[in-house]
């Protein structure tokens, strides 16, 4: 195993995690880096199964982030329509936030978008500011938690890669 190649892999994964923490698609980049490294290395350091499990963990992080705002809305016993509006608000907010403030604007935009869209949907339906505020706060907090969990999963994948690389230096393999 080429040690320099492993250092490059770890460096790229750290860059991807920084992108993920900033609200950019770092987990998708991590998936590509892991698969690319596996192909380049002939899946000697990481078996196809190990790469698939690591990519699966990253996909799980994306799903959690995607569903987080919906879960926050659902927690306040609101319907499917309001949940979908929260998701749409998050997507639109992320796009607008990225355009206004590169790097961190995406994450800020997602949270603000989820909050505003959820607030507007609940207020339009019930004409109750307190209920709209409560649901919107729940959705925004859940969205932040989802983004945080996604970063934690990314860190878990990085830690696993480093662990496997250290084990491989000893001559052992884990499949």
N, C-alpha and C positions, 0 to 999 in steps of 0.2 A: 504494500500500500504506500502510495506517495504522500508523505506528511505534508508537503506544500499544498497538494490538492485538497487535503482535509482542512488546512488553515483557510484556504480560499473559500471552501464550502461554508465553514463556520462564519467567516466574515460576511459572505453574501446573505446567510440566514439572519445575522444580526442586523444588517441593513434592511432586510425584509421586515423584521420585527419593528424596527424604528418606523418604517412606512405604515405598518399596521397600527401602531400606537398613534400615529398622526392621522388616522382615518383613511389612509390610502389602501389600495388592494395588495397589501404585503403578503397576506396569506396565499393568494393566488400565485404570487411570485415565488413564495416558498415551495409551493407544490411543483412548479416548473423547475426550480433549482434542485429539489430532491430527485425528481424523475431524471433530469438531465445528468446529475451526478451519478445516479445509478447506471444510466446508459453508458456514460463515459468510463466508469469504473468497472463495467461488466457485472454489476451487482455483486461484487466481491465483498465490499465492506458492509453493505446493507443488501440483504436479500430482497427479491421482488416483494415478498410478503411483508418485510419490515417497511419498505418504502410505501407499500399500499396502506399499511396501518397508520403510518405517519401522515400520509395524504388524507386518509379517512378522518384522522383527528382534526386536521385543518379544515376539512369540509364541515365537520361538526361545529367548529368555531364560527364558520360563516352562517350556518343554519341558525345557531343560537342568536347571533347578532341580528339576523333577518327577522326572527320571530320575537325578539325581545320587546319591541314596542307593542306588538299585538298582545303579548302576555300582560303587559302593564295595563292595557285597555280592558282585557278580559278579566283581570283581577278586580276591576271595578264593575264587573257584570254588565259590560256593554256588548252590543251585538257585532256580528261579522262585518257589517258595513263600516262601522266606526273603526274596527281593527284594520280594515283595508285602507281606509283613509289615513290612518296613522302611518302605515307602510308607505303609501304614496307621498305623504308629507315628508317622511324621512328621506326618500329617494330624491325628491325635488329639493329639499333643504341641503342635501349633500352636494348636489350639482351646483346650486347657487353658492353655497359656502365655499366650494373649491374655487369658483370664479372670483369671489371677493377676496378671500384670504387663502392663498395656496398653502398646502400642507395641512395645517390644523383646521382650516376652514371647513373641510369636509365633515369632520367629526362634530364640530360646533353646529354646522348647518343641519346635520342629521337630527341632532337633539332638538334644536329650535324648530325644525320642520315638523318633527313628530309632535312637539308641544302645541304649536300653532294649529296644525291640521286637526289634531284631536280636540283641542279647545273649540275650534270653529264647528266641528261636526256635532259635538255634544250640545253646545249652546244653540245651534240651529234647530236641533231636534227637541230640546227640552226648555229652552229659554231660561236656563238656570245657570248664572255665572259661577256659583259655588260648586255645583256639580261638574261643570265644564273645567274649572280650574283643578279640581281634585283628580279627575280622570287624566287631564293633560299632564299634571305633575307625575302621576303614577306611570304614564307611558314614557315620559322623558327620563325618569329615574331608571325604569326597566331598560331603556335603550342604552343608557350609560353603563349599566351593569352588564348588558349583553356585549358591549364593546370591550369592557374590561375582561370578561371571560374569554373573549376571542384572543386578547393579548396574552392571557395566562396560558391558553392552549398553545399559542405560538412559542412561548417560553418553554413549555413542557417539551415540545418537539425539538427545540434547540438543545435542551438539556439531554434529551434522549440521544440525539446525534452525537453530542460530545461524549457521553457515556459509552456509546457503541464504538466510537473512534478510539477511546482510551483502552477499552477492552481489546479491540483489534490490535493495538500496539503490543499487547502482551502475547499475541499469537492466538488467542481464543476467538471463536466466532459465535455469534448469537443469531439464530434464525427463527 
